[in-house]
Amino acid sequence: MAFYLCSRYRILVLIMIILIMWQTYTNYSRFMKKNGNLTENSIVQLEDDTYNKHKQDKVKVRVYYEALCPDSKHFFIKHLGPVTEKLSDFLDVALIPYGKATTSENNGQYYFNCQHGEKECYANKIHACSIDILNNTMTAVKLTVCMIDDNYDADGILTQCAKQLSIDTDPIYNCAGSAHGSELLKKYGDDTHLIKPTFIPTVILNGSKGNQAAILKNFLLEVCKLIDMPLPPPCL
């Protein structure tokens, strides 16, 4: 009797093991049918989707600068240009070309006095019109980075840089020589006076004017601190 019960118990255990193995195989087969077509591109897409979740919450960057300022030139060429190229999906950049200028009005016309003279006022106006007409942040940054490298001849450098980027210069020149160009520069002046910058360039990140020394020294690092996880490769 004891032998019979022992044998019966062994048979039940064996049946249970077989059932478990069959269930495991069935689940595995279903999984492979559902996921067996995953490719390297699919995995990359899944990784990209994790970044897309917070691309909408872009870091807001406002750069207050002037066209002939050596410090502005350094920041654009060494920091803003390279960083926006690497992190274009994560940045919302606004350029404010005015700096330490002043604005006066007489008989409905605006007059500007710029830190580096009349050439800078005109170059600032070229920048203001370019930003307005292009209406594309990344293209405006690329054009500005190119122009600010040698902005003493504002017309010449605009022609040269616009050619590289396939940009039509006629609307920009027309704007710079019109009342609309002056209105744009005056608007940027009003914006600049609101924050009362003590140094040009001044860079505001997500509405904060603090930590200017660190921003101007390592713009990439300070921007990456404000990007949600997971961090994009340039921040790693």
C-alpha contacts under 8 A as a table, 3 or more apart, distances in Angstrom:
res1	aa1	res2	aa2	distance
1	M	4	Y	5.07
1	M	5	L	6.36
2	A	5	L	5.20
2	A	6	C	6.18
3	F	6	C	5.12
3	F	7	S	6.16
4	Y	7	S	5.22
4	Y	8	R	6.13
5	L	8	R	5.04
5	L	9	Y	6.12
6	C	9	Y	5.10
6	C	10	R	6.28
7	S	10	R	5.10
7	S	11	I	6.28
8	R	11	I	5.13
8	R	12	L	6.36
9	Y	12	L	5.15
9	Y	13	V	6.28
10	R	13	V	5.11
10	R	14	L	6.12
11	I	14	L	5.05
11	I	15	I	6.17
12	L	15	I	5.09
12	L	16	M	6.22
13	V	16	M	5.09
13	V	17	I	6.24
14	L	17	I	5.11
14	L	18	I	6.23
15	I	18	I	5.09
15	I	19	L	6.18
16	M	19	L	5.05
16	M	20	I	6.18
17	I	20	I	5.14
17	I	21	M	6.19
18	I	21	M	5.15
18	I	22	W	6.11
19	L	22	W	5.07
19	L	23	Q	6.12
20	I	23	Q	5.13
20	I	24	T	6.13
21	M	24	T	5.08
21	M	25	Y	6.17
22	W	25	Y	5.13
22	W	26	T	6.12
23	Q	26	T	5.05
23	Q	27	N	6.19
24	T	27	N	5.27
24	T	28	Y	6.15
25	Y	28	Y	5.09
25	Y	29	S	6.13
26	T	29	S	5.16
26	T	30	R	6.29
27	N	30	R	5.13
27	N	31	F	6.17
28	Y	31	F	5.05
28	Y	32	M	6.21
29	S	32	M	5.20
29	S	33	K	6.22
30	R	33	K	5.16
30	R	34	K	6.27
31	F	34	K	5.14
31	F	35	N	5.90
31	F	36	G	7.43
32	M	35	N	5.09
32	M	36	G	4.48
33	K	36	G	5.54
33	K	37	N	7.88
34	K	37	N	7.56
35	N	38	L	5.77
38	L	42	S	5.79
38	L	43	I	7.13
39	T	42	S	5.03
39	T	43	I	6.43
40	E	43	I	5.13
40	E	44	V	6.25
41	N	44	V	5.00
41	N	45	Q	6.09
42	S	45	Q	4.99
42	S	46	L	6.24
43	I	46	L	5.04
43	I	47	E	6.28
44	V	47	E	5.04
44	V	48	D	6.13
45	Q	48	D	4.93
45	Q	49	D	6.14
46	L	49	D	5.05
46	L	50	T	6.67
47	E	50	T	5.34
47	E	51	Y	6.92
48	D	51	Y	5.18
48	D	52	N	6.25
49	D	52	N	4.83
49	D	53	K	6.52
50	T	53	K	5.55
50	T	54	H	7.80
50	T	230	P	7.33
51	Y	54	H	5.92
51	Y	55	K	6.31
51	Y	230	P	6.70
51	Y	231	L	7.82
51	Y	232	P	7.29
52	N	55	K	4.96
52	N	56	Q	7.31
53	K	56	Q	7.01
54	H	57	D	5.26
54	H	58	K	7.38
54	H	228	D	6.65
55	K	58	K	5.73
55	K	89	D	6.21
55	K	90	F	5.44
56	Q	90	F	7.76
57	D	90	F	7.55
58	K	89	D	7.61
58	K	90	F	4.76
58	K	91	L	4.98
58	K	92	D	5.85
58	K	227	I	7.54
59	V	90	F	6.21
59	V	91	L	4.88
59	V	92	D	5.95
59	V	205	L	6.86
59	V	206	N	6.05
59	V	223	V	7.11
59	V	226	L	6.61
59	V	227	I	6.81
60	K	91	L	6.11
60	K	92	D	4.78
60	K	93	V	6.08
60	K	94	A	7.89
60	K	204	I	7.89
60	K	205	L	5.67
60	K	206	N	4.80
60	K	207	G	7.40
61	V	91	L	6.90
61	V	92	D	5.93
61	V	93	V	4.68
61	V	94	A	6.13
61	V	203	V	6.91
61	V	204	I	5.78
61	V	205	L	4.91
61	V	206	N	6.52
62	R	93	V	5.90
62	R	94	A	4.73
62	R	95	L	5.98
62	R	96	I	7.25
62	R	203	V	5.67
62	R	204	I	5.07
62	R	205	L	6.67
63	V	93	V	7.67
63	V	94	A	6.31
63	V	95	L	5.06
63	V	96	I	5.89
63	V	201	P	6.76
63	V	202	T	6.03
63	V	203	V	4.65
63	V	204	I	6.57
64	Y	95	L	6.48
64	Y	96	I	4.79
64	Y	97	P	6.15
64	Y	98	Y	7.00
64	Y	99	G	6.20
64	Y	192	T	6.88
64	Y	200	I	6.76
64	Y	201	P	5.39
64	Y	202	T	5.13
64	Y	203	V	6.25
65	Y	69	C	7.53
65	Y	72	S	5.77
65	Y	95	L	7.75
65	Y	96	I	6.25
65	Y	97	P	5.13
65	Y	98	Y	6.02
65	Y	99	G	4.92
65	Y	200	I	5.60
65	Y	201	P	4.57
65	Y	202	T	6.81
66	E	69	C	5.57
66	E	72	S	6.54
66	E	97	P	5.15
66	E	98	Y	5.19
66	E	99	G	4.79
66	E	100	K	7.71
66	E	120	E	7.35
66	E	124	N	6.41
66	E	200	I	7.34
66	E	201	P	7.42
67	A	72	S	7.30
67	A	73	K	7.55
67	A	97	P	6.87
67	A	98	Y	7.94
67	A	120	E	5.90
67	A	123	A	5.93
67	A	124	N	5.55
67	A	127	H	7.76
67	A	148	I	5.91
67	A	151	N	6.44
68	L	72	S	7.65
68	L	73	K	7.38
68	L	116	H	6.54
68	L	120	E	5.71
68	L	123	A	7.85
68	L	148	I	7.10
68	L	151	N	6.24
68	L	152	Y	7.02
69	C	72	S	5.15
69	C	73	K	6.20
69	C	116	H	7.53
69	C	200	I	7.59
70	P	73	K	4.98
70	P	74	H	6.20
71	D	74	H	5.07
71	D	75	F	6.21
71	D	200	I	6.95
71	D	201	P	6.62
72	S	75	F	5.15
72	S	76	F	6.15
72	S	200	I	6.58
72	S	201	P	5.24
73	K	76	F	5.30
73	K	77	I	6.14
73	K	145	V	7.79
73	K	148	I	5.74
73	K	149	D	6.29
74	H	77	I	5.39
74	H	78	K	5.72
74	H	79	H	7.64
75	F	78	K	5.43
75	F	79	H	5.17
75	F	80	L	6.14
75	F	201	P	7.69
75	F	216	L	6.77
76	F	79	H	5.62
76	F	80	L	4.66
76	F	81	G	5.60
76	F	145	V	5.60
76	F	148	I	7.74
77	I	80	L	6.52
77	I	81	G	5.63
77	I	82	P	7.41
77	I	145	V	5.86
77	I	149	D	7.50
78	K	81	G	6.79
78	K	82	P	6.77
79	H	82	P	5.69
79	H	83	V	5.93
79	H	216	L	7.92
79	H	218	N	7.55
79	H	219	F	6.06
79	H	220	L	7.28
80	L	83	V	5.32
80	L	84	T	5.92
80	L	219	F	7.41
81	G	84	T	5.51
81	G	85	E	6.26
81	G	141	V	6.77
81	G	142	K	6.71
81	G	145	V	6.22
82	P	85	E	5.19
82	P	86	K	6.35
83	V	86	K	5.12
83	V	87	L	5.93
83	V	88	S	7.83
83	V	219	F	7.61
83	V	220	L	6.03
84	T	87	L	5.08
84	T	88	S	4.92
84	T	91	L	7.00
84	T	138	M	7.37
84	T	141	V	7.98
85	E	88	S	5.56
85	E	138	M	7.95
86	K	234	P	6.62
87	L	90	F	5.37
87	L	91	L	6.42
87	L	232	P	7.98
87	L	234	P	7.44
88	S	91	L	5.50
88	S	92	D	7.98
88	S	138	M	7.22
90	F	227	I	7.48
92	D	137	T	7.65
93	V	137	T	6.28
93	V	138	M	7.94
94	A	137	T	7.13
95	L	131	I	7.64
95	L	141	V	7.91
96	I	128	A	7.59
96	I	188	Y	5.74
96	I	191	D	7.87
96	I	192	T	7.43
97	P	124	N	5.48
97	P	125	K	7.81
97	P	127	H	6.57
97	P	128	A	6.33
97	P	185	L	7.50
97	P	188	Y	6.62
98	Y	101	A	6.04
98	Y	114	C	7.98
98	Y	121	C	7.97
98	Y	124	N	6.23
98	Y	185	L	6.92
98	Y	188	Y	6.18
98	Y	189	G	5.75
98	Y	192	T	7.05
99	G	114	C	7.92
99	G	115	Q	7.83
99	G	189	G	7.78
99	G	192	T	7.02
99	G	200	I	6.14
99	G	201	P	7.32
100	K	114	C	6.58
100	K	115	Q	5.87
100	K	200	I	7.48
101	A	112	F	6.78
101	A	113	N	5.46
101	A	114	C	4.20
101	A	115	Q	5.81
101	A	189	G	7.43
102	T	112	F	5.68
102	T	113	N	5.23
102	T	114	C	6.55
102	T	189	G	7.34
103	T	110	Y	6.67
103	T	111	Y	5.70
103	T	112	F	4.69
103	T	113	N	6.57
103	T	186	K	6.75
103	T	189	G	7.24
104	S	110	Y	5.73
104	S	111	Y	5.17
104	S	112	F	6.42
105	E	108	G	6.24
105	E	109	Q	5.46
105	E	110	Y	4.54
105	E	111	Y	6.07
106	N	109	Q	5.31
106	N	110	Y	6.59
106	N	111	Y	7.78
109	Q	179	A	7.69
110	Y	182	S	6.28
110	Y	183	E	7.51
110	Y	186	K	7.39
111	Y	182	S	7.94
112	F	121	C	6.60
113	N	117	G	6.88
113	N	118	E	7.09
113	N	121	C	7.04
114	C	117	G	5.16
114	C	118	E	6.53
114	C	120	E	6.33
114	C	121	C	5.63
115	Q	120	E	7.63
116	H	119	K	7.29
116	H	120	E	5.67
117	G	120	E	5.57
117	G	121	C	6.72
118	E	121	C	5.00
118	E	122	Y	6.34
119	K	122	Y	5.25
119	K	123	A	6.12
119	K	152	Y	6.45
119	K	153	D	7.93
119	K	154	A	7.75
120	E	123	A	4.90
120	E	124	N	5.87
120	E	151	N	7.95
120	E	152	Y	7.39
121	C	124	N	5.08
121	C	125	K	6.24
122	Y	125	K	4.99
122	Y	126	I	6.28
122	Y	154	A	7.34
122	Y	176	A	7.58
123	A	126	I	4.95
123	A	127	H	6.26
123	A	151	N	6.60
123	A	152	Y	7.61
123	A	154	A	5.27
124	N	127	H	5.04
124	N	128	A	6.11
124	N	185	L	7.32
125	K	128	A	4.91
125	K	129	C	6.09
125	K	176	A	5.68
125	K	181	G	6.07
125	K	182	S	7.01
125	K	184	L	7.66
125	K	185	L	5.94
126	I	129	C	5.25
126	I	130	S	6.06
126	I	154	A	7.22
126	I	172	I	6.77
126	I	173	Y	7.28
126	I	176	A	5.57
126	I	181	G	7.93
127	H	130	S	5.04
127	H	131	I	6.18
127	H	144	T	6.89
128	A	131	I	5.32
128	A	132	D	6.26
128	A	181	G	7.15
128	A	184	L	6.25
128	A	185	L	6.15
129	C	132	D	5.05
129	C	133	I	5.97
129	C	172	I	5.59
129	C	175	C	5.91
129	C	176	A	6.15
129	C	181	G	6.02
129	C	184	L	7.18
130	S	133	I	5.28
130	S	134	L	5.83
130	S	140	A	6.86
130	S	172	I	5.72
131	I	134	L	5.49
131	I	135	N	6.04
131	I	136	N	7.45
131	I	137	T	7.61
131	I	140	A	5.53
132	D	135	N	5.48
133	I	171	P	7.34
133	I	172	I	6.90
134	L	137	T	7.97
134	L	139	T	7.24
134	L	140	A	6.53
135	N	140	A	7.62
136	N	139	T	5.52
136	N	140	A	6.02
137	T	140	A	5.11
137	T	141	V	6.17
138	M	141	V	5.09
138	M	142	K	6.27
139	T	142	K	5.09
139	T	143	L	6.16
140	A	143	L	5.14
140	A	144	T	5.97
141	V	144	T	5.07
141	V	145	V	5.97
142	K	145	V	5.22
142	K	146	C	6.27
143	L	146	C	5.17
143	L	147	M	6.14
143	L	161	C	6.32
143	L	162	A	6.91
143	L	165	L	7.47
144	T	147	M	5.05
144	T	148	I	5.86
145	V	148	I	5.47
145	V	149	D	6.70
146	C	149	D	5.76
146	C	150	D	7.99
146	C	157	I	7.98
146	C	161	C	5.95
147	M	150	D	5.98
147	M	151	N	5.72
147	M	154	A	7.57
147	M	157	I	5.58
147	M	158	L	6.16
147	M	161	C	6.40
148	I	151	N	5.11
150	D	153	D	7.06
150	D	154	A	7.94
150	D	157	I	6.72
151	N	154	A	5.00
151	N	157	I	6.44
153	D	156	G	5.37
153	D	157	I	6.12
154	A	157	I	5.42
154	A	158	L	6.03
155	D	158	L	5.19
155	D	159	T	6.27
156	G	159	T	5.26
156	G	160	Q	6.28
157	I	160	Q	4.97
157	I	161	C	5.94
158	L	161	C	5.26
158	L	162	A	5.72
158	L	169	T	7.44
159	T	162	A	5.28
159	T	163	K	6.13
159	T	169	T	6.71
160	Q	163	K	5.38
160	Q	164	Q	6.68
161	C	164	Q	5.17
161	C	165	L	6.48
162	A	165	L	5.10
162	A	166	S	5.75
162	A	167	I	4.73
162	A	168	D	6.85
162	A	169	T	6.66
163	K	166	S	4.96
163	K	167	I	6.18
163	K	168	D	7.96
164	Q	167	I	7.87
168	D	171	P	6.99
168	D	172	I	7.85
169	T	172	I	5.23
169	T	173	Y	6.21
170	D	173	Y	5.22
170	D	174	N	6.08
171	P	174	N	5.10
171	P	175	C	6.05
172	I	175	C	5.08
172	I	176	A	6.16
173	Y	176	A	5.13
173	Y	177	G	6.34
174	N	177	G	5.39
174	N	178	S	6.31
175	C	178	S	5.18
175	C	179	A	7.67
175	C	180	H	6.12
175	C	181	G	5.05
176	A	180	H	7.57
176	A	181	G	4.70
176	A	182	S	7.39
177	G	181	G	6.61
178	S	181	G	5.45
178	S	182	S	6.95
179	A	182	S	5.13
179	A	183	E	6.21
180	H	183	E	4.94
180	H	184	L	6.18
181	G	184	L	5.14
181	G	185	L	6.34
182	S	185	L	5.13
182	S	186	K	6.04
183	E	186	K	5.01
183	E	187	K	6.12
184	L	187	K	5.07
184	L	188	Y	6.37
185	L	188	Y	5.05
185	L	189	G	6.13
186	K	189	G	4.84
186	K	190	D	6.27
187	K	190	D	5.13
187	K	191	D	6.34
188	Y	191	D	4.99
188	Y	192	T	6.10
189	G	192	T	5.01
189	G	193	H	6.10
190	D	193	H	5.22
190	D	194	L	6.41
191	D	194	L	5.37
191	D	195	I	7.21
192	T	195	I	5.68
192	T	196	K	6.47
192	T	197	P	7.21
193	H	196	K	4.99
193	H	197	P	7.50
197	P	200	I	6.97
197	P	202	T	6.43
199	F	202	T	6.07
202	T	209	K	7.75
202	T	212	Q	6.98
203	V	209	K	6.90
203	V	212	Q	6.87
203	V	215	I	7.28
203	V	216	L	7.83
204	I	207	G	5.79
204	I	208	S	5.37
204	I	209	K	4.87
204	I	210	G	7.63
205	L	208	S	5.32
205	L	209	K	6.92
205	L	223	V	7.64
209	K	212	Q	6.95
211	N	214	A	5.56
211	N	215	I	6.34
212	Q	215	I	5.05
212	Q	216	L	6.10
213	A	216	L	5.38
213	A	217	K	6.13
214	A	217	K	5.04
214	A	218	N	5.96
214	A	219	F	7.32
214	A	222	E	7.21
215	I	218	N	5.42
215	I	219	F	4.63
215	I	221	L	7.95
215	I	222	E	5.85
216	L	219	F	5.79
218	N	221	L	5.54
218	N	222	E	6.55
219	F	222	E	5.28
219	F	223	V	6.14
220	L	223	V	5.24
220	L	224	C	6.09
220	L	235	C	7.47
221	L	224	C	5.13
221	L	225	K	6.34
221	L	235	C	7.22
222	E	225	K	5.27
222	E	226	L	7.04
223	V	226	L	5.43
223	V	227	I	6.82
224	C	227	I	5.21
224	C	231	L	7.51
224	C	235	C	5.66
227	I	231	L	6.69
228	D	231	L	6.54
231	L	235	C	6.09
231	L	236	L	6.83
232	P	235	C	5.72
232	P	236	L	6.98
233	P	236	L	5.24
